[in-house]
Amino acid sequence: MSTGDFLNLHPSELKFPFELKNQSSCSFQLTNKTDQYIAFKVKTTNPKKYCVRPNAGIVLPGSICNVTVTMQAPKEAPPDMQCKDKFLLQAVIAPNGATTKDVTADMFNKDEKTVVEEFKLRVVYIPANPPSPVPEESEEGSSPRDEDGSQSSSGPDVATRSMEPKEKLSKELLALMSKLADEKVAALIQKQKLQQELDLLRKEAVKSRSGGYSVIFLVLIGIISFVVGYLIK
């Protein structure tokens, strides 16, 4: 920023994105730091190459004025991308209530009664499409890469793919465990029913008090006892 008695100018350089056969623009800002009307005028060493809007005007007390400079499409690049063009901004105190129509070239003639404030601005070319910065990767979070820049096979994608069979196996294991639990509950219920029937048969055998058990009756009790013992295991 350049500071004067009347105005503050920001920035003090005109930075144009340079691209062949394409025009570009930049702007600067004038701030009136006084309680008076300030007239300004913009000049350049190469008027055919640039368009300034506004190239002259009034900055009201305590207010801000934006000036836009448009560079015509360049047909060739200068050596070392250096530009010798320059701009000159002149500012003087104007009568109260003055407007842009009241600004004349004579107002900026230097004499003993007129104080003309001047700012010089140089032109700088910058790349039209600067490369975007590559984000730095942390050592822990970065993935190994091959020499050609591609991600190696041990990267996050491969790790994710290797986890898919494990996840599938876990789901199948949970389903099998649930099925076994259901079968266990059903076996316990069946065991209780057979135990009740066995107890009932034993009671009937005691009540009969006959000379002996029939062969079929004994075989039936043996089968039920075997089944109950098997379920207990």
C-alpha positions in Angstrom: 0.0 0.0 0.0 1.1 3.5 -0.8 0.2 6.3 1.6 -0.1 10.0 0.7 -1.5 13.2 2.3 -4.8 12.9 0.4 -5.2 9.2 -0.6 -4.1 5.7 0.3 -3.5 3.5 -2.7 -3.7 -0.3 -2.5 -2.0 -2.3 -4.0 0.9 -0.4 -5.4 1.4 -2.9 -8.2 -0.8 -3.9 -11.1 -0.6 -7.7 -11.4 -2.1 -9.0 -14.6 -2.6 -12.7 -15.3 -0.7 -13.2 -18.5 -2.1 -15.4 -21.3 -1.6 -15.0 -25.0 -4.6 -13.8 -27.0 -6.7 -13.3 -23.8 -7.3 -9.9 -22.1 -7.0 -9.7 -18.4 -7.9 -7.2 -15.6 -6.8 -6.1 -12.2 -7.9 -3.3 -9.9 -6.7 -1.0 -7.2 -8.4 1.0 -4.4 -8.3 4.6 -3.5 -9.2 5.7 0.0 -9.8 9.4 0.8 -8.3 10.0 4.2 -9.3 13.7 4.4 -12.6 15.6 4.9 -12.3 17.2 1.5 -13.2 16.3 -2.1 -10.2 14.7 -3.9 -10.0 14.6 -7.7 -7.8 12.0 -9.3 -6.6 11.1 -12.8 -4.8 8.0 -14.1 -2.1 8.1 -16.8 -0.1 5.3 -18.5 3.0 5.1 -20.7 1.1 2.8 -23.1 -2.5 4.1 -23.4 -3.4 1.9 -26.4 -2.7 -1.2 -24.5 -4.8 -0.5 -21.4 -8.4 0.6 -20.6 -8.9 2.3 -17.2 -12.3 2.7 -15.7 -12.7 5.3 -14.3 -9.6 7.0 -15.5 -10.6 10.2 -13.6 -13.1 11.0 -10.9 -13.8 12.3 -7.4 -13.3 10.5 -4.2 -15.7 11.8 -1.5 -14.4 12.6 2.0 -13.7 9.4 3.9 -14.9 7.2 1.1 -13.3 4.5 -1.2 -13.1 4.3 -5.0 -12.2 1.2 -7.0 -10.4 1.6 -10.3 -10.2 -1.3 -12.8 -7.5 -1.6 -15.4 -8.0 -4.0 -18.4 -5.0 -5.1 -20.5 -5.7 -5.9 -24.2 -5.0 -9.5 -25.3 -1.2 -9.8 -25.8 0.0 -11.3 -29.1 3.4 -12.3 -27.8 5.3 -12.7 -24.5 7.9 -10.2 -23.6 11.5 -11.4 -22.8 11.7 -12.9 -19.3 8.0 -11.9 -18.8 9.1 -8.4 -17.7 6.9 -5.4 -18.5 8.2 -1.9 -18.7 4.7 -0.2 -18.7 4.0 2.2 -15.9 1.0 4.0 -14.5 0.8 7.4 -12.8 -2.0 8.4 -10.5 -2.4 12.1 -9.6 -4.6 13.6 -6.9 -5.5 17.1 -6.0 -8.0 18.8 -3.6 -11.2 19.7 -5.5 -14.0 22.1 -4.6 -16.7 20.8 -2.3 -19.6 19.3 -4.3 -17.4 18.6 -7.4 -18.3 15.7 -9.6 -16.5 13.7 -12.2 -17.6 16.1 -14.9 -15.8 18.9 -13.1 -12.4 17.1 -13.4 -10.2 18.7 -16.0 -6.5 18.3 -17.0 -5.8 21.8 -15.8 -6.6 20.8 -12.3 -3.4 18.7 -12.2 -1.0 21.4 -13.4 1.6 22.0 -10.8 2.1 25.5 -9.5 2.7 27.4 -6.3 -0.9 27.2 -5.2 -1.7 23.6 -6.3 -0.4 20.6 -4.5 -0.5 17.5 -6.7 0.0 14.2 -5.0 1.4 11.4 -7.3 1.6 7.6 -7.1 3.5 5.4 -9.5 2.3 1.9 -10.2 4.4 -0.7 -12.1 3.0 -3.6 -14.1 3.7 -7.2 -13.1 2.8 -10.3 -15.1 1.7 -13.4 -13.2 0.8 -16.9 -14.6 -2.8 -17.1 -15.8 -3.2 -20.6 -14.4 -0.8 -21.2 -11.6 -0.4 -24.9 -10.6 -2.4 -25.9 -7.6 -0.3 -26.8 -4.5 -0.1 -30.5 -3.8 -1.2 -31.2 -0.2 1.5 -32.8 1.9 0.7 -36.2 3.2 1.6 -37.3 6.7 3.8 -40.2 7.2 1.2 -42.2 9.0 -1.7 -41.4 6.6 0.3 -41.4 3.3 0.1 -44.4 1.0 3.2 -45.8 -0.6 3.5 -45.0 -4.3 5.4 -46.5 -7.2 8.0 -44.6 -9.1 5.5 -43.5 -11.7 3.4 -41.8 -9.0 0.7 -44.4 -9.0 -0.5 -45.9 -5.7 1.1 -49.2 -4.8 -0.9 -52.4 -4.3 -0.5 -52.1 -0.5 -2.6 -48.9 -0.4 -5.9 -48.3 1.4 -8.0 -49.6 -1.6 -6.3 -53.0 -1.5 -6.6 -53.1 2.3 -10.3 -52.5 2.0 -10.7 -55.2 -0.6 -8.8 -57.7 1.5 -11.1 -57.0 4.4 -14.3 -57.9 2.4 -13.9 -61.7 2.7 -13.3 -61.3 6.4 -16.5 -59.3 6.8 -18.4 -61.9 4.8 -17.0 -64.7 6.9 -17.9 -62.9 10.1 -21.5 -62.6 8.9 -21.7 -66.3 8.1 -20.2 -67.2 11.5 -22.8 -65.1 13.3 -25.6 -66.8 11.3 -24.3 -70.3 12.1 -24.0 -69.4 15.8 -27.6 -68.1 15.9 -28.8 -71.3 14.2 -26.9 -73.5 16.7 -28.4 -71.6 19.6 -31.9 -72.1 18.2 -31.3 -75.9 17.8 -29.9 -76.0 21.4 -33.1 -74.5 22.8 -35.2 -76.9 20.8 -33.1 -79.9 22.0 -33.6 -78.8 25.6 -37.4 -78.6 25.2 -37.4 -82.1 23.6 -35.2 -83.4 26.5 -37.7 -82.0 29.0 -40.6 -83.8 27.3 -38.8 -87.1 27.1 -37.7 -86.8 30.7 -41.3 -86.3 31.7 -42.4 -89.3 29.7 -39.7 -91.4 31.3 -40.7 -90.4 34.7 -44.3 -91.2 33.9 -43.4 -94.7 32.6 -41.3 -95.4 35.7 -44.2 -94.4 37.9 -46.6 -96.7 35.9 -44.1 -99.5 36.3 -44.0 -99.1 40.1 -47.8 -99.0 40.3 -48.3 -102.2 38.2 -46.4 -104.3 40.8 -46.9 -107.3 38.5 -44.6 -110.2 38.6 -42.3 -108.5 36.1 -42.1 -106.0 33.3 -43.1 -107.0 29.8 -40.2 -107.1 27.3 -41.8 -104.3 25.2 -42.2 -102.1 28.2 -38.6 -102.6 29.3 -37.3 -101.9 25.8 -39.3 -98.7 25.6 -37.9 -97.4 28.8 -34.4 -98.3 27.7 -34.8 -96.4 24.4 -36.2 -93.3 26.2 -33.3 -93.4 28.7 -30.8 -93.6 25.9 -32.2 -90.6 24.1 -32.4 -88.5 27.2 -28.8 -89.4 28.1 -27.7 -88.5 24.6 -29.4 -85.1 24.8 -27.8 -84.5 28.2 -24.4 -84.9 26.6 
